[in-house]
Amino acid sequence: MTTLGSGHVERLPSGSLRVSVFGGRDPLTGRQIWHRETVKTEKEAQIALGRLLERADTGRKPDARVTVAELLDRYMETVELDVSTRQTYEGYIRRTILPALGSTEVRKVRGPVLDMLYARLRRCGDVACSGRPFTEHTAFPPLSVTTDRSAAWRQAADQIREAISSGQLAPGAELPSAREMAERYGLRLATAQHALAELASQRLITVQQGRRAVVADSAETGEAPALRQPGTRHDCARSGCRRHVCRPLSAATIRQIHGVLSGAFGAAVRWDWIDRNPAASARLPKARSRPPSSPTPDAVANVIATAQGLGLDLVALYLWLAAVTGARRGELCALQWEDLDLDRSVVHVAFSYLVVPGVKVRKDTKTHQDRYLAIDEVTTALLAERRKLAAEQLAGVGVDLSDSAFVFAHDPLGEAPWDPNWVTKKVAEIARAARVAMTVKSLRHDSASQLLAGGIDLRNTAARLGHGGGGATTLRHYADPVSEVDRRAAAYLARLTAPRQAEPAGE
């Protein structure tokens, strides 16, 4: 049995001497730690042996043989992330980082390696792309539904489930949309939707609004995936295979991938797996900042009036409160009546409501800040009227309105808040009906722009919106791209130039 701090010297075929000292086992990976050094002479070997014994004694670790995949596993186990951020990170890791760097030893990753990766991603987001034409073969099974068996949706779900359990569809593999499945395999749209819903309820696939469903990471698969049974011929047309089209990743997406790698390599430095963070020397693509345009106050009023005209009074109140407070959509959905001090006209924003596949949670805010927002008399009256109406409706059936009831909820008791994704979709529908380009988030932009244009200082504007960083985020992402100061500067220059234009030309 090799004991901690023991060492030996061996002569290599080249004539050099290799000094090795056992340093124990890495508590994270379970691997043996060996400190090694190669020298030329016996005297150098004795000096190196003493140096390595001292290193083993102090617990210092040499460059580890851990791979990027192993590092990311340990990093994701230890890093503190919000649920939505964690899912975003896991998506980048699964789709891009692991295929590109997963098997590479962490100590072999250098700045140039990351530079080359980012350059490739700027050309095409598929790391398998070599620049040459190829066909993207899909492992999705060609669905075959008969009329003499069980329900059509169950047959489709069974075939997809079998492909997942056999390993044919690996975790992270994208599935066609319900509409594509219906068109490709001659199914009814409702049949395809029902099949996907069934698989999602069994947590075999992950479904997110606006994105393709993917095989869940926790889905159980077999050891030997196969695209088709022996003796059968793969039909690209029926399976939906297609010619590869390069789709470059945006500079902003690459910067987010870099953020994941930088955090993981930073952890490796803290754990003494490597001496320096290779991400620090990588060159990032330049991301062009384009501040989004904010709706005008008249446009916001038009959308609120449209919501009222459609009988969506509670949605109209939500839009009003979003415009007045600048709160995030999840923060408004998480509001309970006990968060409102209507006597003092104050809203306490301390939580956010989040809905992602398999998770519904009322958590702390994005920046982990509690903030108290003042509201005006009109807003206070609107909220008081809403509470009175909700209390009267429940009193009719002998139930009291609880202080823990959610302000924005579909059920009269207010036990379950609105899904923020539902709010986004509903506001988009109302905005289209009002013929206004507006989203829930653009109301937040509008709040920042109006506050700064109205002379409210940057620090208080950032505090009201719940931003950190001393207001840098507010200016970079939320303020009006054309500030009031810039407009005054343009007017000043115009006044200086106007008299000269009016002077008659000299003879």
HURA-V930237 format. One record per residue. N is the residue number from 1. RES is the residue in three letters. SS is DSSP state (H for helix, E for strand, - for the rest). PSI is psi in degrees with one decimal (* if undefined). Layout:
N|RES|SS|PSI  N|RES|SS|PSI
//
This chain:
1|MET|-|129.3  2|THR|-|125.2  3|THR|-|153.5  4|LEU|-|130.1  5|GLY|-|-0.8  6|SER|-|148.8  7|GLY|E|166.3  8|HIS|E|164.2  9|VAL|E|132.4  10|GLU|E|146.3  11|ARG|E|131.1  12|LEU|-|159.7  13|PRO|-|-27.3  14|SER|-|-10.8  15|GLY|-|-14.0  16|SER|-|166.9  17|LEU|E|131.5  18|ARG|E|124.2  19|VAL|E|128.6  20|SER|E|135.2  21|VAL|E|129.1  22|PHE|E|130.5  23|GLY|E|18.1  24|GLY|E|-159.2  25|ARG|E|142.4  26|ASP|-|122.7  27|PRO|-|-20.1  28|LEU|-|-43.6  29|THR|-|-18.3  30|GLY|-|2.6  31|ARG|-|152.0  32|GLN|E|142.3  33|ILE|E|121.0  34|TRP|E|130.4  35|HIS|E|121.8  36|ARG|E|150.9  37|GLU|E|139.4  38|THR|E|130.6  39|VAL|E|177.7  40|LYS|-|-37.6  41|THR|-|165.9  42|GLU|H|-39.7  43|LYS|H|-44.5  44|GLU|H|-33.0  45|ALA|H|-41.8  46|GLN|H|-38.1  47|ILE|H|-43.8  48|ALA|H|-37.6  49|LEU|H|-44.1  50|GLY|H|-40.6  51|ARG|H|-41.9  52|LEU|H|-33.9  53|LEU|H|-39.7  54|GLU|H|-39.8  55|ARG|H|-43.0  56|ALA|H|-36.4  57|ASP|H|-39.3  58|THR|H|-5.1  59|GLY|-|5.5  60|ARG|-|143.3  61|LYS|-|143.8  62|PRO|-|179.6  63|ASP|-|123.2  64|ALA|-|155.4  65|ARG|-|14.6  66|VAL|-|142.5  67|THR|E|167.4  68|VAL|H|-38.0  69|ALA|H|-44.1  70|GLU|H|-40.1  71|LEU|H|-45.9  72|LEU|H|-36.2  73|ASP|H|-47.7  74|ARG|H|-38.7  75|TYR|H|-45.3  76|MET|H|-22.4  77|GLU|H|-27.0  78|THR|H|-25.1  79|VAL|-|144.0  80|GLU|-|117.4  81|LEU|-|149.3  82|ASP|-|160.4  83|VAL|H|-46.8  84|SER|H|-39.6  85|THR|H|-40.2  86|ARG|H|-42.0  87|GLN|H|-37.9  88|THR|H|-46.1  89|TYR|H|-45.7  90|GLU|H|-34.3  91|GLY|H|-45.6  92|TYR|H|-41.4  93|ILE|H|-46.3  94|ARG|H|-44.9  95|ARG|H|-32.0  96|THR|H|-51.9  97|ILE|H|-47.9  98|LEU|H|-46.2  99|PRO|H|-30.2  100|ALA|H|-41.9  101|LEU|H|-1.3  102|GLY|-|-42.3  103|SER|-|-1.6  104|THR|-|137.1  105|GLU|E|139.3  106|VAL|H|-39.8  107|ARG|H|-15.5  108|LYS|H|-3.3  109|VAL|-|123.9  110|ARG|-|171.3  111|GLY|H|-46.6  112|PRO|H|-32.9  113|VAL|H|-43.9  114|LEU|H|-36.4  115|ASP|H|-44.2  116|MET|H|-39.9  117|LEU|H|-46.4  118|TYR|H|-35.6  119|ALA|H|-39.1  120|ARG|H|-41.9  121|LEU|H|-27.6  122|ARG|H|-24.5  123|ARG|H|-39.1  124|CYS|-|134.6  125|GLY|-|-10.9  126|ASP|-|112.6  127|VAL|-|-14.1  128|ALA|-|-10.2  129|CYS|-|127.8  130|SER|-|4.2  131|GLY|-|-8.7  132|ARG|-|149.5  133|PRO|-|138.6  134|PHE|-|166.9  135|THR|E|133.3  136|GLU|E|98.0  137|HIS|-|132.9  138|THR|-|144.8  139|ALA|-|0.8  140|PHE|-|131.7  141|PRO|-|139.4  142|PRO|-|108.6  143|LEU|-|137.0  144|SER|-|115.2  145|VAL|-|128.1  146|THR|-|165.0  147|THR|-|-10.8  148|ASP|-|13.2  149|ARG|-|-152.2  150|SER|-|-177.2  151|ALA|-|146.7  152|ALA|H|-41.7  153|TRP|H|-34.1  154|ARG|H|-37.4  155|GLN|H|-44.7  156|ALA|H|-43.9  157|ALA|H|-39.8  158|ASP|H|-42.2  159|GLN|H|-39.7  160|ILE|H|-41.0  161|ARG|H|-40.7  162|GLU|H|-38.9  163|ALA|H|-34.1  164|ILE|H|-46.6  165|SER|H|-29.5  166|SER|-|-10.5  167|GLY|-|-2.7  168|GLN|-|-40.4  169|LEU|-|109.4  170|ALA|-|159.7  171|PRO|-|133.0  172|GLY|-|-10.4  173|ALA|-|135.9  174|GLU|E|143.9  175|LEU|-|151.6  176|PRO|-|156.2  177|SER|-|163.5  178|ALA|H|-38.8  179|ARG|H|-41.5  180|GLU|H|-41.4  181|MET|H|-41.1  182|ALA|H|-44.5  183|GLU|H|-38.4  184|ARG|H|-36.7  185|TYR|H|9.7  186|GLY|-|33.6  187|LEU|-|163.2  188|ARG|-|147.0  189|LEU|H|-41.0  190|ALA|H|-34.0  191|THR|H|-47.1  192|ALA|H|-42.2  193|GLN|H|-40.8  194|HIS|H|-40.1  195|ALA|H|-45.0  196|LEU|H|-39.5  197|ALA|H|-38.2  198|GLU|H|-44.4  199|LEU|H|-36.1  200|ALA|H|-38.6  201|SER|H|-26.6  202|GLN|-|2.9  203|ARG|-|29.4  204|LEU|-|-26.7  205|ILE|E|158.4  206|THR|E|126.6  207|VAL|-|129.3  208|GLN|-|143.8  209|GLN|-|131.4  210|GLY|-|1.9  211|ARG|-|161.2  212|ARG|-|147.3  213|ALA|-|146.3  214|VAL|E|155.2  215|VAL|E|130.8  216|ALA|-|149.9  217|ASP|-|-30.2  218|SER|-|-0.3  219|ALA|-|134.1  220|GLU|-|127.0  221|THR|-|161.5  222|GLY|-|-176.2  223|GLU|-|-24.9  224|ALA|-|89.5  225|PRO|-|147.3  226|ALA|-|139.2  227|LEU|-|-29.4  228|ARG|-|163.3  229|GLN|-|148.1  230|PRO|-|139.4  231|GLY|-|-8.7  232|THR|-|155.2  233|ARG|-|131.9  234|HIS|-|124.8  235|ASP|-|103.0  236|CYS|H|-37.1  237|ALA|H|-44.7  238|ARG|H|-32.6  239|SER|H|-14.0  240|GLY|-|20.9  241|CYS|-|150.3  242|ARG|E|156.5  243|ARG|E|138.4  244|HIS|-|133.8  245|VAL|-|122.6  246|CYS|-|130.7  247|ARG|-|98.3  248|PRO|-|146.6  249|LEU|-|145.7  250|SER|-|158.9  251|ALA|H|-36.1  252|ALA|H|-40.3  253|THR|H|-41.8  254|ILE|H|-36.9  255|ARG|H|-35.1  256|GLN|H|-40.8  257|ILE|H|-41.6  258|HIS|H|-37.6  259|GLY|H|-39.5  260|VAL|H|-47.8  261|LEU|H|-42.1  262|SER|H|-42.5  263|GLY|H|-41.4  264|ALA|H|-43.9  265|PHE|H|-33.6  266|GLY|H|-38.7  267|ALA|H|-38.6  268|ALA|H|-34.8  269|VAL|H|-43.8  270|ARG|H|-31.8  271|TRP|-|5.5  272|ASP|-|26.1  273|TRP|-|-34.5  274|ILE|-|163.0  275|ASP|-|-25.2  276|ARG|-|156.3  277|ASN|-|111.9  278|PRO|H|-22.7  279|ALA|H|-21.3  280|ALA|H|-26.4  281|SER|H|2.0  282|ALA|-|150.1  283|ARG|-|121.2  284|LEU|-|146.4  285|PRO|-|149.2  286|LYS|-|125.3  287|ALA|-|120.1  288|ARG|-|123.8  289|SER|-|122.8  290|ARG|-|95.6  291|PRO|-|131.7  292|PRO|-|149.9  293|SER|-|146.6  294|SER|-|145.6  295|PRO|-|150.8  296|THR|-|157.5  297|PRO|H|-36.3  298|ASP|H|-38.8  299|ALA|H|-40.9  300|VAL|H|-45.0  301|ALA|H|-35.9  302|ASN|H|-41.9  303|VAL|H|-41.0  304|ILE|H|-42.5  305|ALA|H|-37.3  306|THR|H|-41.2  307|ALA|H|-42.4  308|GLN|H|-39.2  309|GLY|H|-27.0  310|LEU|-|3.8  311|GLY|-|15.7  312|LEU|-|65.6  313|ASP|H|-37.2  314|LEU|H|-35.9  315|VAL|H|-38.9  316|ALA|H|-40.4  317|LEU|H|-40.6  318|TYR|H|-47.0  319|LEU|H|-41.0  320|TRP|H|-47.1  321|LEU|H|-35.3  322|ALA|H|-41.3  323|ALA|H|-36.5  324|VAL|H|-37.4  325|THR|H|-26.4  326|GLY|-|16.4  327|ALA|-|156.4  328|ARG|-|158.0  329|ARG|H|-42.5  330|GLY|H|-30.8  331|GLU|H|-39.8  332|LEU|H|-39.7  333|CYS|H|-30.1  334|ALA|-|-4.5  335|LEU|-|130.9  336|GLN|E|160.7  337|TRP|H|-28.9  338|GLU|H|-12.1  339|ASP|H|-7.1  340|LEU|E|119.3  341|ASP|E|87.5  342|LEU|-|-21.3  343|ASP|-|-34.9  344|ARG|-|-1.3  345|SER|-|55.0  346|VAL|E|137.2  347|VAL|E|126.9  348|HIS|E|113.6  349|VAL|E|105.1  350|ALA|-|-12.4  351|PHE|E|165.0  352|SER|E|146.7  353|TYR|E|131.5  354|LEU|E|134.2  355|VAL|E|113.4  356|VAL|E|166.0  357|PRO|-|118.6  358|GLY|-|-0.6  359|VAL|E|127.5  360|LYS|E|115.5  361|VAL|E|141.9  362|ARG|E|109.1  363|LYS|E|-178.3  364|ASP|E|170.9  365|THR|-|169.7  366|LYS|-|-40.7  367|THR|-|12.5  368|HIS|-|34.7  369|GLN|-|139.9  370|ASP|-|137.5  371|ARG|E|147.8  372|TYR|E|120.4  373|LEU|E|127.9  374|ALA|E|142.9  375|ILE|-|156.6  376|ASP|-|176.0  377|GLU|H|-38.4  378|VAL|H|-46.3  379|THR|H|-41.1  380|THR|H|-43.8  381|ALA|H|-39.6  382|LEU|H|-42.9  383|LEU|H|-39.0  384|ALA|H|-39.1  385|GLU|H|-40.2  386|ARG|H|-41.2  387|ARG|H|-40.8  388|LYS|H|-42.6  389|LEU|H|-43.6  390|ALA|H|-40.6  391|ALA|H|-39.4  392|GLU|H|-39.1  393|GLN|H|-40.4  394|LEU|H|-33.3  395|ALA|H|-28.5  396|GLY|-|-21.3  397|VAL|-|16.1  398|GLY|-|29.5  399|VAL|-|140.0  400|ASP|-|146.2  401|LEU|-|121.7  402|SER|-|145.2  403|ASP|-|-23.9  404|SER|-|3.4  405|ALA|-|144.5  406|PHE|E|140.4  407|VAL|-|-42.5  408|PHE|-|99.4  409|ALA|E|153.7  410|HIS|-|-32.8  411|ASP|-|146.5  412|PRO|-|-31.2  413|LEU|-|-16.9  414|GLY|-|32.7  415|GLU|-|-27.8  416|ALA|-|123.0  417|PRO|E|167.5  418|TRP|-|145.9  419|ASP|-|123.2  420|PRO|H|-32.4  421|ASN|H|-36.6  422|TRP|H|-40.1  423|VAL|H|-45.4  424|THR|H|-46.4  425|LYS|H|-43.4  426|LYS|H|-42.5  427|VAL|H|-38.7  428|ALA|H|-40.0  429|GLU|H|-43.4  430|ILE|H|-41.4  431|ALA|H|-39.1  432|ARG|H|-39.9  433|ALA|H|-32.5  434|ALA|-|-3.5  435|ARG|-|46.0  436|VAL|-|135.1  437|ALA|-|98.0  438|MET|-|144.2  439|THR|-|172.6  440|VAL|H|-41.4  441|LYS|H|-32.6  442|SER|H|-24.1  443|LEU|H|-34.4  444|ARG|H|-40.8  445|HIS|H|-41.7  446|ASP|H|-40.2  447|SER|H|-46.1  448|ALA|H|-44.6  449|SER|H|-44.9  450|GLN|H|-38.4  451|LEU|H|-45.9  452|LEU|H|-40.4  453|ALA|H|-28.2  454|GLY|-|3.8  455|GLY|-|4.2  456|ILE|-|131.1  457|ASP|-|158.3  458|LEU|H|-40.2  459|ARG|H|-45.6  460|ASN|H|-33.2  461|THR|H|-46.1  462|ALA|H|-38.8  463|ALA|H|-38.2  464|ARG|H|-36.5  465|LEU|H|-11.0  466|GLY|-|31.8  467|HIS|-|146.9  468|GLY|-|-171.4  469|GLY|H|20.7  470|GLY|H|18.2  471|GLY|H|-1.1  472|ALA|H|-41.5  473|THR|H|-39.4  474|THR|H|-46.4  475|LEU|H|-38.3  476|ARG|H|-36.9  477|HIS|H|-23.0  478|TYR|H|-22.0  479|ALA|-|158.1  480|ASP|-|129.6  481|PRO|-|-24.7  482|VAL|-|101.9  483|SER|-|164.4  484|GLU|H|-34.8  485|VAL|H|-41.2  486|ASP|H|-36.3  487|ARG|H|-39.3  488|ARG|H|-36.2  489|ALA|H|-41.0  490|ALA|H|-40.5  491|ALA|H|-38.1  492|TYR|H|-45.6  493|LEU|H|-35.9  494|ALA|H|-38.8  495|ARG|H|-34.9  496|LEU|H|-33.6  497|THR|H|-32.3  498|ALA|H|-47.1  499|PRO|H|-35.8  500|ARG|H|-36.4  501|GLN|H|-30.5  502|ALA|H|-19.0  503|GLU|-|135.7  504|PRO|-|150.3  505|ALA|-|137.9  506|GLY|-|150.2  507|GLU|-|*
//
